[in-house]
Amino acid sequence: MNKEEELKIIEDMQAVVEQMRLDDLEDNPDSGTELFECQCCGEEKPLAGSVVYDGIRVCNDCVLLAETGFALGKIKNISELMQNMEDRKLEAQCRFIRQDEIEHNN
C-alpha cells in the first residue's frame, strides 16, 4: 500500500467516524454532553460517536484510531490499540489526580 492509498483510507475513516458522531447526536442530542471515561485513552469524553468493541467502550477519537488501524492493517483488535495507548491513558489519569488535588486543596 502506498502513501496515497494510506491517506485515502485515513480520510475515509475520518469521514465515517465523524458521521457516526453526528448520527449519535441526531438520535440523542444529550450524547454530546453525556460524558464517560474512555477505556482506551482514559479521558472523559462525550458518549456521541463512542463504540463498544469486545465489551470495551472507547471514545470517538479512539474509534478513529482503531478503525484506521484496522483498515491499514496496523492492529488486529482493540486490545492492541489499548496496549499502544497505555502511556496516554496513564497521563490522563495523572492529570485527573492532580486536578482533583488542586480542587480539594483550595
C-alpha angles and dihedrals in degrees: 000000000000128000092260091056091046092051090050091052091049092050091047092050091049090054094046095048092046089051089052089055092048092048091052090050091050092049094043117010090191089066087078091064101029106098133203135174109259109232090214107047097018094229128128105253138169117270090231111106095008119137135201114228116184090339093312117117114213130183125249092260091055091044087059091051092046097047092045090048091050093047093048093045092240095124133023101200144005092264090066091053091048091052089051090049098050094105092049091048091050090051091052091050091049091050090051092050092048091048091048091051091049092051093048094046094055 
